[in-house]
Amino acid sequence: MSRFKRGAKVDSRAGFRTEKEEPGAVPYGLLKTARKSGQLNLSGRGLTEVPQSVWRLNLDTPEEAKQNLSFGADDRWWDQTDLTKLLLSSNKLEALSEDVKLLPALTVLDVHDNQLTSLPTSIGELQHLQKLSLSHNKLKEFPEEIWSLKNLTCLQLQQNLLEHLPEGVGLLTNLDDFDLSNNQLTAVPDSLGNLNHLVKLNLSHNKLKSLPSGISVMKNLRLLDCTHNQLESIPPVLSQMASLEQLYLRHNKLLPYANSDSFLSHIEVLEAEHLKHLSTLSVLELRDNKVCLIRSPLVSPPWLLYLVHLTGRDSDGKGDEPDTAMTLPSQAKINVHTIKTRKTLDYSEKQMACVPDDVFDAVGSEPVASVNFSKNQLAAVPPRVVELKDSVSDINLGFNKLTSLPLEFCMLQQLAHIDLRNNLLTSLPMEIEALMKLRSITLSFNRFKLFPEVLYRVPSLETILISNNQVGAINPLQLKALDKLSTLDLQNNDIMQVPPELGNCTSLRALMLDGNPFRNPRAAIVSRGTDAVLEYLRSRIPT
């Protein structure tokens, strides 16, 4: 039952839908499902505005209440659940309506990868909100009401146009994960120190020239990433941060001045003395600065696991940087050691639009079995990936901006696992059927409206994950030919009808159908698991 009174403290006419069908309307079946589950996923639908039917989801009387006089257990609209999770990512939204206040039970609001230039002041009324994802938009400022969201634990603001961060941010005292990377910030307020629950703070890729001393009172902060800024000094109070484990300072302007009160006092020679108070620190990243000599062996102090610089000298001041330098969260060099020992090529989480040639050059003649290029900004599969065709069996291209796969991709004949989640794909090339060793493919959170026809032609497939798309139908007869298929995830799509013949796909051990607008099988049957669903479907096959 709803925890919120219908219409309490809101304008009863707000967001009212007219009789005329609104543009970009959401399929009614999705809204009906959302009333039961409390979750609505409208990601990647090309929306330029959020339909009013979404804002009024928990206010308007459902159509079935107007049409039906009797209800089964699954149709009792008065038992609907308040919407707690709303996903609107990867659309074309330029603004959010003030009517967002009509969903006061929201705990998760995800509008990343849109074109937002502003936020509604009413966002401050979402007092139950715990996670707010606003990354990859065009935000330059916020309404001050956002600082009243006292229950926020995760705030993602990376990849915006922020030049100024107000003091009010210090009111979000329950934050534990705060990402401000890839903005235009020249300073952060001292009130940031009030965020004493913060565990992870990402300030990388900004224009910061200094850090506020108040940051030192963050007693729970474990990771501080200040990579790619313009820092000339680090406040000495940083050494008082009791929980700090990872400190990334690569690509700044830390210069070698002899006299300074800075914690890393513009030093050219780094002594163990400078580090002794950071008793929990395990990673210190100083590359691309002017620190060129480290008189602190990697084993002394013993708690320091990685001390990395990039000035052409190692810890005794001689020779080139070891080619086993660790891979770091922001713009790290390639870990050749990992290539050699683990047969893995990792260039993930760089937010790069292309993979540099240096990355492929680093492979040399080593046989690479696993490639990870996820969490970048790739609009196309790197052409040189075909150089790995004789050995690569696992490739992760998730969380990029891929709109298609090149035909050359089908030359990777050894591929067994492909991860393409969170891209912009609408189809797959038929040439994929040449990948005769392919066992699993992940296509979740893309823009497929049709189940990829080519997947029916890859008999080696054991796992297909294609949740959170807009797939409207599947072909059970062709699916049955995939006799090795054991896992099929079709959650959160637009399937209006589940064909009874799907029950004959007896190789399936895990069939996930939640979040689709079909009426049968009913939720009670779906909740009983795959075997019950398949048995029910077989019973519905016409004889």
N, C-alpha and C positions, 0 to 999 in steps of 0.2 A: 504494500500500500504506500502511496506517496507520503513523504515526510513533509511536504510543502502544501499548503492550502492552495487550491486552484485559484489563481488570480490575486493572491495576497500581495498587497503593496505594489501592484502593477496596474497600469492603465488597461482596462478591459478591451479597449479598442486598439491597443498597440499591436502592430504586426498583423492586423486582421486581414485575412485573405479574402479576395473578392471572388465572385462566381466565375470570372474569366480565368481560364487556365494560365498560370504564370509561366514565363519563359524559364527554361532550365528546371522544370518541376522534377521533384524526386519521385520515383516510382512508389506508389502507395504501399506496395508490399514491404518496401524497406522501412517506411515509417511505422508500419504495423509491427514489424519485427523489433524495431528500436524501442517501442513502447513496452515490450516484454523484457528485452535484454538490458535496456538502459544505455545502449551503445549505438552510435550511428557513424558509419564511415562513408564519407562523400569525397574521399581523396581522388584526385586525377580525373575529374569529370568535366573539366573545362568551364566551371562555373565562374561567371562574372559577378554574381551576387548570390547570397544565400536565400533560397526560397522562404517565404513567410511561413509556409507550413512546417519548416524546421523549427523556427523560433517559437511557434505556437504548439509544438508537439504535445506538450503536457497540459495545454489549456483547452484546445478545441475538442469537442465531442467527436470521437472516431465515427467514420461512416458506418461501420458495422453496427454501432449502437442505434443508428437511425433506421437501419434496414431490417435487422433481425429482432425477433421477439423472444427467442430462446437461445441460450448460449451453452456451449460445451465448456469444459474446464480451461481450454486454451483460448477461448474467445471472450473471457470476462474482462471487458475493457476497463471496468472500474477498478481492476486490480493492477492497472498498468504501473510500471516502474518509472520513476523520474529519470530523465536523461542525465547520465553522469560522465559520459565520454563522447566528445564530438571531434571527429577528425575531418579537417577541411584542407589538408595539405595538397600541394601541387595542382592548384586551380589558377584562376586569373582574377582573384579578388583584389580590388583596390581599396576597399573599406569594409568594415564590419558594422552592421546596424546597431543602434542603441538598444534594439530589441534583444540583444544577447542577454539582457537582464531577466528575460522571461524564462531562462534556464538556470535558476539559482542553485540547482543541485550539482552542477558541473564540477567534477574533480580534475578532468583532463580536457584541455582545449588545445588542439594542434592545428595551427594555420601556417606552418612553415612552407616555404617555396610558393609564395604568392607575390602580389605586387602592392602590398599594403603600404600606404604612406602615413596612415594615422590609425589611432585606436579610439573606440567610443569611450566616453567618460563613464558610462554605465558598467564598464568591465569591473570597476571597483566593487560592484554589488555581488560579484561571484565569490562570496566569502568561503565557499568550500573548495575553491580551486587549489589543487596541489601541484599540477604540472602545466606550464604555459610555454608552448613552443612557437616562437615568432621569428625564427631564423630564416635567412634567405628571403628578405623582403626589402622595402625601401624606406624603413622607418628612420626619421631624424630626431624624433622626440616622443614623449609619452604624456598622457594626461596624468596629473598628480594623483588621481584616484587609484592608479595601479599600485601605489605604495601601500594601499590599505589591505592588500591581499595577504593577510597575516599567516595563512596556512600554506602558502607556496613553499614547496621544497625544491623544485627544479624550474629554473628560468633560462630559456635558451634564446639569446639575442644575437648570435653570430651572423655574419654576412648581412649587415644592415648598413646604414649611413650615419650612425650615431657619432656626433662630435662632442657631446656633453652628457655626462651622467649626473643627475641631480642628487643632492644630499639625501633626498627622501628614500633612496635605495636602502639606506641603513635601517629602515623600518621593517624590511622583509627578514625578520630575525630567524625564521625557520628554514631559510634556504640552506641546502647542503650541496647543490650543484648549480654553478652560475657560469654561463659561457657568454663572453663579450668579445670573442675573437673576430677578426676581420671586420673592424669598424674604422672610424676616423678619430678615435678618442686621443686627446692630447694630455688628459689628466683624469684621475679617478678621485672621488671625494674621500675625505678622511673618515666619513661615516661608514665606509665599507667595513671598517673594523668592528662595527656593531653586529655583523653577521657571524656570531660566534658558533653557529652550528655548521658553517660552511666547511666542506671536505675538499671540494675541487673548485678551483678558480682559474679560468682560462682568459687571459688578457692578451694573447698572442696576436700578431699582425694588426697593431694599432700604431699610434704615434706618441706613445708615452715617453716622457723625458725623465720622469721620476715616479716613485711609488710613495703613497702617504705613510707616515709613521704609524698611523692607526691600524694598519694591516697586521702589525705585530701581535695584537691581542686576539687574533683568530686562533684560539687554542686547539681547534679541531682540524685546521687546514692541513691536508696531507700532500696536495699537489698544487703548485703554483707555476703556471706557464706564462712567461713573459717574452717568449721568442718573437723575433722580428718587431722590435720597437726601437726607440731612440734613447734608451736608458744610458746615462753617463755615470750613474752611481746607484748603489743599492743602500737603503738606510741601514745603519748598524743595528737597529732594533730588530731586524729580521732574524738575527741570531737568537732571539728570545722565543721564536715560534717552536713550541715544545713538540708538536706533532708532525712538523714538515718532513716529508719523506722524499719528495721529488721537486727539484727547483730547476726550471729551464730558462736559461738566459741567453741562448744562442742568438746571434745576429743582432747585437746591440752596439753601443758605442762606449763600452767600458774601456777607459783609457789609462795608460800607465803614468799616474801622477804619484809622487812620493808621499806627499802629505795630504791626508784626507781622513775624515771621520767615517767614511763609508764602510759598511760591513765587508764589501769586496772593494776596498778603497782605491779604486782606479789603479789597481796593482798590475805590475808586469810579472812579478814573481809571486806565486801563490804558495804560502807556507801552510802547514797543518794547523798552525796557531789560528789562522783565520777561520777554521772550520770546527774547532773543538767544541763549541757550544751547541752545534747542531747535532745533537746526539742521536736523532732518529733519521737523519738524512741518508738516503741510500743512492740517490741519483742527483748529481750536480752537472748541469749542461752549460758550458762556457764557450762553445765554439763560435767562430766568427767574431771574436772580440780581440783585444790586444793583450790578453793573458797568454804569455808565450813560454813560461817556464813554471813547472810545478814541482816543488820540492816536497812532495808528499806521495810516496809510493802507494799504489792501489791497495796495499795491505796495511797501510798506516795512515790515518786511523782505520782500524779494522772494520768499522761500521759503514765506511764509504765504499759501495760496490762499484760505482762507475764515476770516473772523473774525466770528462771528455773535453778536448779543445781542438781547434782547427787552425793552428798557426804553423803547421809543418814540423812540429816537434812533439816528441812523446814525453813521458813523465820525467825523463832525465835530461830533457832539452836537446836530444839528438834524434836525427833521422826523421822519416815521414810518419804521419799518423798511422797507427795500426789499422790494417784493412778490416779488422774485426770490430770496429767502432760500433757501438750499440745503435739500434734503430729507435728514434725518438718520435714523440707525437707530432711535432711540427717540422716539416722540411728536413728530415734527417737524411744523412747519406745512406747508401745501400750497405746492408750488413752482409758482407762477403762471407763471413764465417757461417751465417745461416744458410747461404746458398750451398756452401761446400758440405756442411754437416747434416743439414736437414732437407736439402734439395728443395728449398723454398725461396721464391723470389717475392719479397714483400715490399710493396710501394703503396701502402694504404694510408688513409686518413691524412692526406696531404692537401686536399682541396685544390688539386691541380687540374688544368684543362687538358694536359697531355702528359705522357710518360716520357721523360728525357731519354735520349739515346744512351746516356751514361748508365742507366738502369740495365738496359739490355747488354751493353758492353761488359758490365760487371760479371755477367753470367759466363762469358768465355765459352769454354768447351764443356762446362759442368752440365750434367743432365738434371734439369729442373723438373720436379714432379708436381709441385704446387705453386700456383701464381695467385697473389692477392693484390688486386688494384682497386679494392673497394673504398668507398668514402672519399671520392675525388669529384671532379667536375667534368669527367670524360663524356664528350658528346659522340665519340666514336671509339670502337675497339682499336687499341694501338696496333698498327699494321705489322710491327715487328714481332708480335706475339707468335706469328706463324713460324718464326725461327725455332720455337720450342716444340714443334709439332711431333718430334720423335719421342719426347719424354713426358710432357705435361699431361697429367691425368685429372687434375683438380684446378679449376679456375674460378675465382671470385671477382665479379665485376659489379657487385651490388652497390647501391647508394651512389649512383652516378646519374648521368643525363642521356643515356643511350636511347636512341629512337629506333635503331635497327641493328641487325647483325650483318657483317659483310659476308659474302660468299666464301671468302678465304678462311673464315672461322671454321668451316667444315673440313679444313685440312688437318685439324687437330685430332687425328684419328685415335689417339690414346685416351681421349677424354672419358672419364667415368662420372665426374660430378661437375655440374655447371650451376653457379649461383648468380642470378641476374635480378635479384629482388630490388625493389625501390628504384626503378628506372622509368622510362617513358615509352616502353615497347608496346606496340599494338599487334605485332605479328612476328613470326619466325620464318626464315627461309626454308623452303622444302628440302634444300640440300642437307639440312641437319640429319636427315635419315641415313647419311653416310657414316654417322658416328655410331658404329656398331657396338662399341663398348660402353655406351652411355647408360649409367644406372640411375642417376638422379638429376633432376632439374628443378630449380627454384625460380619461380616467376611471380612471386607475391608482390603486391603493391606496384603494379604496372598499369597499363591502360588497355588490356585485352578485352574486346567485346565478344570475340569468338574464341572458343577453345582451339589452340593451334592444331591445324589439320595434320601437320607433320608428326606430331607426337604419337598419333595412332600408328605410325609407320616405323617406330623404333622399338622393336620387340624386346630389347635388353632392359628397358626401363623398369625400375622397381619402385621409384618414388617420383611423384609429380606434385609439386606444391604451387598452386596458382590461386591462392586466396587473395582477397582484397583487390579484385579486378571488377570487370563489368560483364563477365561471361554469362550469357543468357541460356545456354543449352549445352548438353553433351550427347555424344552418340554412343549408346550402350553397346551396340553390336560391334563397332570398331574397338571400343574399349576392352571388350571381352577377349579380343585377339592378343592383348598384352598380358599373356599368361604369367608373367613374372611380377606384374604390378601388385604391390602390397600396400602402398600408402598413396592416397589421393586426397589432397586438401583443396576443397572448393568453397571454403568459408567466405562469407561476406562478398558474394557475387550477386548477380541479378537472375538467378535461376527460378523461374516461375513454376516449373513443373519438373519433378523428378521422374524420369521414365521407369516404369516397373521393371523393364528388362535389365536395368542396372543391377538388379538382384542376382542375375546370373554371373556376375563378375566375382566368382567365388574365391579368386586369389587374393582379394582385398582383405587386409587385416585391420586397416585403419582408414575409414571413410569419414571425412569431416564435411558437414553440410550446414553447420550453424550460420546464421546471419544472412540467409537467402529468403526471398519473399514467398516461397511455395507454401501451400496449405497442407499438403500431404507428402511424406509422413508428418504427423503432428509432433510438436516439440517433446511430448512425453515419450514417444517412440525413439526419436533421435537421441534423447538423453540416455537411453538404455544401451547405446553403443552400436558398433558396426554390424555385429551378427544379427541383432534384433532388426536393424534397418533393412539389411539384405533379405532377411526372412520375410519381413512385411512386404517388401517390394515384389518378391517372387509370388506371394499370395495374391497380388493384384494383376499378374500377367493374365490377359484374356486366354481362355482355353477354347 
